[in-house]
Amino acid sequence: MYAGYFGLSENPFAITPDPRYLFLSGRHTEALAHLLYGVTESGGFIQLTGEVGTGKTTLIRSLLEKLPDTVDAALIINPRVSIPEFLRAICHELHIGTTPEHSPQQLIDALNAQLLQAHARGRRVVLIIDEAQALSREVLEQVRLLTNLETSRQKLLQIILVGQPELRELLAREDLRQLAQRITGRYHLEPLSHKDARAYVHHRLNVAGALAPIFTAAGLRAVWRHTHGIPRLINIICDRALLGAYTHELRQVDRTLVRRAAHEVLEPRLHANSRRRLLWAGTAAVILLSAVTLLAATGNLGMRLRDAPATPAQISAAPVAKSAPAVTPQSWLADPAHPTDTDTAFATLFSLWGAHYTAGGAGSACLEARQAGLRCLFRKGTWNNLRSFNRPAIITLTDAQGIQHQVVVTALAGGQITLRAGAASHDFALSALDPLWYGEYLFLWKPNANAPIPLAPGMVGTAVAWLRTQLAALQHTPDSGSSRYDNTLVAAVKEFQTAQHLKPDGIAGEETLIHLNSVLDAPGTPTLTATGN
């Protein structure tokens, strides 16, 4: 949404993995060197740990890309399995044919035979287990036994255990000491330093086509301070800060915008299911998807990075009668006839207000809205929060592939919602959209012409007099006609805010004025429901 505004070719902090954005700090490079050395020179176990979001998956992806051609790699990304499932997953990764009837010992024998053949051809085999802290005690013991597969001179299988710090605690247990003793290399991945974090942000912006600094020096310091150098949080907060700058028509991201973004991103999740990604991002990882998460979506326990030809199984089945598939949010968004780009979404939203939107204009959509007498408001919350504003809004839905779609909410009643993409509309149950939406929305509203926002105590003018008159009529109180924002008006504003379930601060800001317009049923205002709340 904000890419064009900042002169970027794409979203620099998108959640979808892209090799062009790979950034290896000094610490990541050192860890990668340790892993490469261990894979090519030693046997047994290598242990890599790091906090959530520090780049372990990025490091694994880089390792797999840099492995010598003489190394075969198998990656296990779902360790919460039984021993037979675990062994079958390894065999699957190494293209070893198995059946559900094979016992664990038969699977080990087949694996051993394959490893011996690889050794005879001068090849090494490495097994990478991600999220290894989730391995059960029984599977960990089986992992240890795999290192017994060896010749008289060397181990046949190199194993890399990757996990969160809990992995170190797990391997320190007395009953796992035999496994811990076989670990020949340990490396803990630390968060980025302030210098590396700054370089990380610049790198991603440069890849996206930035020609001038977008984050101020103070803004970058604030990014590091709020994220503690964790790359995933850097992505989320930078994305949210850029969106904030866009909606406020600012050309640079300063400390204030970063602090506001961090507050919104890191505050307790408003949704009951504690979703972790962000929106408008390409989100909001936490969240957030990692490369391993995307690979896991294929449904496999493991994913071979170096695919070998495989013969597909031939399956025959009796023909069945075809029926029209049900329309799901995923299928509707994937339909090429339903444009879900940002410009189309804004064009739709503008049209609902009787305004024209120029795609690819020189300014931002929010600047164009201001020129049409409208204002943008971006918020993060729940469906009920959106319902309370009662305005059509742009939301971003993120599909299973991590692709983001901008659509317009045109109706919201009960548990049903109407989405519009270009000329196409469709009704869905809110529950069907919950997995795709992460609480952020943008809508337009119409303030009084030339009225300052917010209206606050001490101000004088016709806008203040208008506010007093409207509240007096709603609250059935005398209208003094005063154009000064005095204590009487403060009390009236607080009373209105309380009735609308807003923060009663006595200041007529954006949210208060929007709710006032809704109560007044301002003409020409598109709404989500026939009445307010």
TAGIFEN-V680582 format. One record per pair of residues at least 4 apart in sequence whose ideal C-beta (glycine too) atoms are under 7 Angstrom apart, sorted by the first residue. I is the first residue (numbers start at 1). J is the second residue. D is the distance in Angstrom with one decimal. If there is no record, write none. Layout:
BEGIN
{{I:J:D} {I:J:D}}
END
This chain:
BEGIN
{{1:243:6.7} {1:246:6.8} {1:280:5.5} {1:342:4.7} {1:406:6.8} {2:6:6.1} {2:242:5.1} {2:243:5.5} {2:246:3.7} {3:8:4.2} {3:9:6.9} {3:10:5.8} {3:11:5.6} {4:360:6.8} {5:246:5.1} {5:364:4.4} {6:210:6.9} {6:214:5.8} {6:242:6.9} {7:209:6.7} {7:210:7.0} {7:211:6.0} {8:12:6.2} {8:208:4.4} {8:209:5.1} {8:210:6.1} {9:208:5.9} {9:209:4.2} {10:208:5.4} {11:281:6.4} {11:282:4.2} {12:204:4.3} {12:205:5.1} {12:207:6.7} {12:208:3.7} {13:204:6.2} {13:235:4.4} {13:238:5.0} {13:239:4.0} {13:281:5.8} {13:282:6.4} {14:281:6.1} {14:282:2.5} {15:277:6.4} {15:281:6.0} {15:282:5.1} {15:283:5.5} {15:285:6.0} {15:287:7.0} {15:288:5.3} {15:289:5.0} {15:402:5.5} {16:282:6.3} {16:402:4.1} {17:291:4.2} {17:294:6.6} {20:207:5.4} {21:204:5.5} {21:207:5.6} {22:58:6.6} {22:62:6.4} {23:200:5.1} {23:203:4.8} {24:28:4.2} {24:29:4.8} {24:32:6.6} {24:62:6.6} {25:29:6.9} {25:192:5.4} {25:196:4.0} {26:30:6.4} {26:196:6.6} {27:31:6.4} {27:189:6.7} {27:190:5.5} {28:32:6.2} {28:55:5.9} {28:59:5.9} {29:33:6.5} {30:34:6.7} {31:35:6.5} {31:48:6.7} {31:59:5.9} {31:187:4.9} {31:189:5.6} {32:36:6.2} {32:59:6.0} {32:62:5.8} {32:63:6.2} {33:37:6.2} {34:38:6.3} {34:185:5.9} {34:187:4.9} {35:39:6.3} {35:46:6.4} {35:48:6.7} {35:63:5.2} {35:160:6.7} {36:40:6.3} {36:63:6.8} {36:66:6.4} {37:41:5.4} {38:42:5.2} {38:46:4.3} {38:184:6.7} {38:185:4.7} {39:67:6.7} {39:71:6.4} {39:126:5.2} {39:158:5.6} {40:68:6.6} {42:184:5.1} {43:154:5.7} {43:155:2.9} {43:158:5.9} {44:147:5.7} {44:155:6.1} {44:182:4.7} {44:183:6.9} {44:184:4.7} {45:159:5.1} {45:161:6.1} {45:182:5.3} {45:183:4.3} {45:184:6.5} {46:160:4.7} {46:184:6.6} {46:185:4.4} {47:161:5.1} {47:167:6.9} {47:183:5.2} {47:186:4.6} {48:56:6.5} {48:160:6.5} {48:162:4.8} {48:187:5.4} {48:189:6.7} {49:163:5.8} {49:164:6.6} {49:165:5.6} {49:167:5.3} {49:168:5.6} {49:188:5.0} {49:189:6.9} {50:54:3.9} {50:56:4.9} {50:188:6.4} {50:189:3.2} {51:164:6.8} {51:165:6.5} {51:191:6.9} {51:230:6.6} {52:164:6.2} {53:230:4.4} {53:231:6.2} {53:232:3.1} {53:233:5.9} {53:286:6.4} {54:189:4.9} {54:191:5.6} {54:230:5.8} {54:231:6.7} {55:59:5.8} {55:189:6.4} {55:231:5.1} {56:60:6.5} {56:162:5.6} {56:189:6.0} {57:61:6.4} {57:290:4.3} {57:291:5.1} {57:292:4.9} {58:62:6.4} {59:63:6.2} {59:189:6.9} {60:64:6.4} {60:128:6.2} {60:130:6.6} {60:162:6.3} {61:65:6.6} {61:291:5.3} {62:66:6.2} {63:67:6.6} {64:73:5.7} {64:305:4.5} {67:71:4.5} {67:73:5.9} {70:122:6.2} {70:123:5.3} {70:124:6.4} {71:123:7.0} {71:124:4.9} {71:126:5.9} {72:94:6.7} {72:118:6.4} {72:123:5.9} {72:125:4.9} {72:306:6.5} {73:126:5.1} {73:128:6.5} {73:305:5.7} {73:306:6.2} {74:90:5.9} {74:93:3.3} {74:94:5.6} {74:127:5.1} {74:302:6.0} {74:304:6.6} {75:93:6.9} {75:128:4.8} {75:130:6.9} {75:302:5.4} {75:303:5.6} {75:305:6.4} {76:89:5.6} {76:90:6.9} {76:128:7.0} {76:129:4.8} {76:130:6.8} {76:301:6.3} {76:302:4.8} {77:130:5.0} {77:292:4.9} {77:295:6.0} {77:296:5.2} {77:302:6.3} {77:303:6.6} {78:296:6.3} {78:301:4.9} {79:129:5.9} {79:131:5.6} {79:132:6.1} {79:134:4.9} {79:135:4.7} {79:139:6.9} {80:134:5.3} {81:85:3.7} {81:86:5.0} {81:89:6.8} {81:301:6.5} {82:86:6.8} {83:87:6.4} {83:104:5.5} {83:138:6.0} {83:139:5.9} {83:142:5.1} {84:88:6.0} {84:104:5.5} {85:89:6.3} {85:301:6.8} {86:90:6.9} {86:139:5.3} {86:142:6.5} {87:91:6.5} {87:104:5.7} {87:107:4.0} {87:108:6.5} {88:92:6.2} {88:98:5.4} {88:107:6.2} {89:93:6.5} {89:301:3.7} {89:302:4.9} {90:94:6.5} {90:111:6.3} {90:127:6.4} {91:96:3.8} {91:98:4.9} {91:107:5.9} {91:110:6.1} {91:111:6.0} {92:302:6.3} {93:302:4.4} {93:304:5.2} {94:114:5.6} {94:125:7.0} {95:308:5.2} {95:310:6.2} {96:110:5.2} {96:111:6.4} {96:114:5.2} {98:102:5.1} {98:107:6.2} {98:110:6.8} {102:106:4.3} {102:107:5.3} {104:108:6.4} {105:109:6.3} {106:110:6.4} {107:111:6.3} {108:112:6.2} {109:113:6.5} {110:114:6.6} {111:115:6.3} {112:116:6.4} {112:149:5.1} {113:117:6.6} {114:118:6.4} {115:119:6.3} {115:125:5.8} {115:149:5.7} {115:156:3.9} {115:157:6.0} {116:120:6.4} {116:156:6.9} {117:121:6.6} {118:123:4.2} {118:125:5.4} {119:151:6.4} {119:156:5.8} {124:158:6.5} {125:156:6.8} {125:157:5.6} {126:158:4.4} {126:160:6.5} {127:157:5.9} {127:159:4.9} {128:160:4.7} {128:162:6.5} {129:161:5.5} {129:162:6.6} {130:162:4.9} {130:292:5.5} {131:163:5.9} {132:161:4.1} {132:162:5.9} {132:163:4.0} {132:167:5.4} {133:163:3.9} {133:164:5.2} {133:166:4.2} {133:167:4.1} {133:170:5.8} {135:139:4.8} {135:140:4.9} {136:140:6.9} {137:141:6.6} {138:142:6.7} {139:143:6.4} {140:144:6.7} {140:176:6.2} {140:179:6.2} {141:145:6.6} {142:146:6.8} {143:159:6.5} {144:178:6.1} {144:179:4.2} {144:182:6.7} {146:157:5.6} {146:159:6.7} {147:155:5.9} {147:157:6.7} {147:159:6.7} {147:182:5.7} {149:156:4.6} {149:157:5.5} {150:154:6.5} {150:155:4.8} {150:156:5.5} {151:156:6.7} {161:167:6.4} {163:167:3.4} {166:170:6.1} {167:171:6.4} {168:172:6.4} {170:176:6.9} {171:176:5.6} {171:179:6.4} {171:180:4.6} {172:180:6.8} {176:180:5.9} {177:181:6.2} {191:228:5.5} {191:229:3.3} {191:230:5.1} {192:196:4.0} {192:197:4.3} {192:200:6.0} {192:229:3.8} {192:231:6.5} {193:197:6.8} {193:229:6.4} {194:198:6.5} {194:224:4.8} {195:199:6.5} {196:200:6.1} {197:201:6.7} {197:223:6.6} {197:224:4.4} {197:229:5.1} {197:234:6.2} {198:202:6.5} {198:220:5.0} {199:203:6.0} {200:204:6.7} {200:231:6.5} {200:234:6.3} {201:205:6.4} {201:215:6.1} {201:220:6.2} {201:223:6.5} {201:234:6.6} {201:238:6.1} {202:206:6.0} {203:207:6.5} {204:208:6.5} {205:210:3.9} {205:214:6.0} {206:210:5.7} {210:214:5.8} {214:252:6.1} {214:253:6.0} {215:219:4.3} {215:220:5.0} {215:253:4.7} {216:252:5.5} {216:253:6.8} {216:254:4.8} {217:221:6.6} {218:222:6.4} {218:254:6.1} {218:255:4.2} {219:223:6.6} {219:253:4.7} {219:254:4.9} {219:255:5.4} {219:257:6.8} {219:258:5.1} {220:224:6.7} {221:225:6.2} {222:226:6.1} {222:255:4.5} {222:258:3.9} {222:259:5.9} {223:227:6.0} {223:234:6.0} {223:237:6.0} {223:238:6.3} {223:258:5.5} {224:229:6.0} {226:237:6.1} {226:258:6.7} {226:262:3.8} {227:233:3.9} {227:234:4.9} {227:237:6.0} {230:234:6.7} {231:235:6.5} {232:236:6.6} {232:285:5.5} {232:286:5.5} {232:287:6.7} {232:288:6.2} {233:237:6.0} {233:286:6.9} {234:238:5.9} {235:239:6.2} {235:285:7.0} {236:240:6.5} {236:265:5.4} {236:278:5.1} {236:283:6.4} {236:284:5.1} {236:285:5.4} {236:286:6.0} {236:287:6.4} {236:288:6.7} {237:241:6.1} {237:258:6.5} {237:261:5.0} {237:262:5.3} {237:265:5.5} {238:242:6.3} {239:243:6.6} {239:278:6.2} {239:280:6.8} {239:281:3.8} {239:282:6.8} {239:283:6.1} {239:284:6.5} {240:244:6.4} {240:261:3.9} {240:264:6.3} {240:265:5.5} {240:278:6.2} {240:284:6.3} {241:245:6.5} {241:253:4.7} {241:257:4.8} {241:258:5.0} {241:261:4.1} {242:246:6.4} {242:253:6.3} {243:247:6.3} {243:280:4.8} {243:378:6.7} {244:248:6.2} {244:257:4.9} {244:260:6.1} {244:261:5.8} {245:250:4.3} {245:252:7.0} {245:253:5.0} {245:257:5.7} {246:364:5.7} {246:366:6.9} {247:366:5.5} {247:376:5.2} {247:378:4.5} {247:442:6.9} {249:364:5.9} {249:366:5.8} {249:367:5.2} {253:257:4.9} {253:258:6.4} {255:259:6.1} {256:260:6.4} {257:261:6.2} {258:262:6.2} {259:263:6.5} {260:264:6.6} {261:265:5.9} {262:266:5.5} {263:267:6.0} {264:380:5.4} {265:278:6.5} {265:284:6.4} {269:274:4.6} {269:275:6.5} {270:381:5.8} {270:382:5.5} {270:439:5.9} {271:275:5.3} {271:382:6.7} {271:439:6.3} {275:438:5.4} {276:285:5.6} {276:286:4.2} {276:287:4.0} {276:288:5.7} {277:283:4.8} {277:284:5.3} {277:285:4.6} {277:286:6.6} {277:287:3.7} {277:288:4.1} {277:289:7.0} {277:398:6.7} {277:438:5.4} {278:283:3.0} {278:284:0.3} {278:285:6.3} {278:287:6.4} {278:288:7.0} {278:438:6.0} {279:283:5.0} {279:284:5.3} {279:396:4.5} {279:438:4.8} {279:440:4.0} {280:396:5.4} {280:440:5.8} {282:404:5.9} {283:287:6.6} {283:288:6.3} {283:438:6.5} {284:288:6.9} {284:438:5.8} {285:289:6.9} {289:293:4.5} {289:294:5.7} {289:402:5.3} {291:295:6.4} {292:296:6.2} {294:402:6.3} {295:303:4.3} {297:400:5.7} {298:303:6.5} {325:331:7.0} {327:331:5.9} {327:332:5.5} {327:426:6.5} {328:332:6.8} {328:432:6.8} {329:333:6.1} {329:397:6.7} {329:428:5.7} {329:432:5.4} {329:433:5.7} {329:436:5.9} {330:334:6.3} {330:399:5.6} {330:400:6.6} {331:335:6.8} {332:338:6.3} {332:426:5.5} {333:338:6.7} {333:340:5.9} {333:397:6.3} {333:399:5.9} {333:405:4.7} {337:424:6.4} {338:421:4.0} {338:422:6.3} {338:424:4.7} {339:344:4.3} {339:421:5.8} {339:422:4.4} {340:405:3.5} {340:406:5.7} {340:407:5.7} {340:421:5.1} {341:406:6.5} {342:346:6.4} {342:406:5.0} {343:347:6.2} {343:359:3.9} {343:360:6.9} {344:348:6.4} {344:421:7.0} {344:422:5.4} {345:349:6.4} {345:394:4.7} {345:406:3.9} {345:407:6.3} {345:408:5.6} {346:350:6.1} {346:357:5.0} {346:365:4.6} {347:351:6.4} {347:357:4.5} {347:359:6.6} {348:352:6.9} {348:408:4.7} {348:420:5.7} {349:392:6.1} {349:394:5.8} {349:408:5.5} {349:444:6.1} {350:355:4.3} {350:356:6.3} {350:357:3.8} {352:392:5.1} {352:526:4.3} {353:374:6.1} {353:444:5.8} {353:526:6.2} {354:524:6.6} {355:372:4.3} {355:374:6.6} {357:365:6.7} {357:368:6.3} {358:368:6.6} {361:368:5.9} {363:367:3.7} {363:368:6.0} {365:369:6.3} {366:370:6.6} {366:376:3.8} {367:371:6.7} {368:372:6.7} {369:374:4.2} {369:375:6.4} {369:376:5.5} {369:444:5.6} {370:374:6.8} {370:375:6.4} {373:446:6.2} {373:449:6.7} {374:444:4.6} {374:445:6.8} {374:446:5.5} {375:444:6.8} {375:445:5.6} {375:447:5.9} {376:442:6.0} {376:444:6.3} {377:443:5.9} {377:445:6.0} {377:510:5.7} {378:442:4.7} {379:385:6.7} {379:441:6.1} {380:439:5.0} {380:440:4.8} {381:385:3.1} {381:386:6.8} {381:439:5.7} {382:439:6.6} {383:387:6.1} {383:412:6.9} {383:430:5.6} {384:388:6.4} {386:393:6.0} {386:409:7.0} {386:412:6.6} {386:441:5.4} {387:412:5.3} {387:528:6.5} {387:533:6.9} {388:533:5.8} {389:443:6.3} {389:514:6.0} {390:518:5.3} {390:527:4.8} {390:528:5.2} {390:529:6.0} {390:532:5.5} {391:443:4.2} {391:444:6.9} {391:445:6.0} {391:526:7.0} {391:527:6.7} {391:528:6.8} {392:408:5.8} {392:409:6.1} {392:410:5.3} {392:443:6.4} {392:526:5.3} {392:528:6.5} {393:409:5.0} {393:441:4.3} {393:442:6.2} {393:443:3.9} {394:406:5.6} {394:408:5.7} {394:441:6.8} {394:442:4.9} {395:407:6.3} {395:409:5.8} {395:437:5.9} {395:441:5.0} {396:404:5.1} {396:405:6.8} {396:406:5.6} {396:440:6.9} {397:405:4.9} {397:407:6.3} {397:433:6.7} {397:436:4.1} {397:437:5.8} {398:402:6.4} {398:404:5.2} {398:436:5.8} {399:403:5.1} {399:405:6.8} {399:436:6.6} {407:419:4.7} {407:420:6.5} {407:421:5.0} {408:420:4.6} {409:417:6.1} {409:419:6.3} {409:528:6.7} {410:418:4.9} {410:420:5.0} {410:425:6.8} {411:417:6.9} {411:418:3.8} {411:528:5.7} {412:417:5.2} {412:528:4.3} {412:529:6.6} {413:529:5.5} {415:429:5.8} {415:430:5.1} {415:431:7.0} {416:427:5.7} {416:429:6.4} {417:428:5.7} {417:430:5.5} {417:433:6.5} {418:425:5.9} {418:427:5.2} {419:425:6.8} {419:426:5.8} {419:428:6.5} {420:424:6.9} {420:425:4.7} {428:432:4.9} {428:433:5.8} {430:434:6.7} {433:437:5.2} {445:514:4.9} {445:517:6.9} {446:522:6.9} {446:525:6.6} {447:451:5.5} {447:453:6.0} {447:513:6.2} {448:463:5.9} {448:466:6.3} {451:463:3.8} {452:463:6.4} {453:509:6.9} {453:510:6.2} {453:513:7.0} {454:507:5.2} {454:508:5.7} {454:509:3.9} {455:459:5.9} {455:463:6.0} {455:464:6.0} {455:467:5.8} {455:485:6.3} {455:508:4.0} {456:485:6.4} {456:507:4.9} {457:485:5.0} {457:490:5.5} {457:506:6.6} {458:485:5.9} {459:464:5.6} {459:485:4.5} {460:464:6.3} {460:483:5.5} {460:484:5.0} {461:483:5.9} {462:466:6.3} {462:483:6.5} {463:467:6.5} {464:468:6.5} {464:483:5.2} {464:484:6.5} {464:485:4.9} {465:469:6.4} {465:481:6.8} {465:483:4.2} {466:470:6.4} {467:471:6.3} {467:489:6.9} {467:508:5.8} {468:472:6.1} {468:479:6.2} {468:480:7.0} {468:482:6.5} {468:489:5.4} {469:473:6.5} {469:479:5.3} {470:474:6.4} {470:516:6.4} {470:520:6.3} {471:475:5.7} {471:492:4.4} {471:493:6.9} {471:496:5.9} {472:477:5.0} {472:478:6.5} {472:479:3.9} {474:496:7.0} {474:519:6.5} {475:492:6.3} {475:495:6.4} {482:486:6.5} {485:489:5.3} {487:491:6.4} {488:492:6.6} {489:493:6.2} {490:494:6.4} {490:506:3.9} {491:495:6.4} {492:496:6.6} {493:497:6.2} {493:506:5.1} {493:508:5.6} {493:512:6.7} {494:498:6.3} {494:504:4.3} {494:506:4.8} {495:499:6.6} {496:500:6.3} {496:516:6.9} {497:502:4.1} {497:503:6.6} {497:504:4.4} {497:512:5.9} {498:504:4.9} {500:515:4.5} {502:511:5.8} {502:512:6.0} {502:515:6.6} {508:512:4.8} {508:513:5.8} {509:513:7.0} {510:514:6.2} {511:515:6.4} {512:516:6.3} {513:517:6.4} {514:518:6.6} {515:519:6.5} {516:520:6.2} {517:522:4.4} {517:525:6.3} {518:532:4.9} {519:532:6.6}}
END
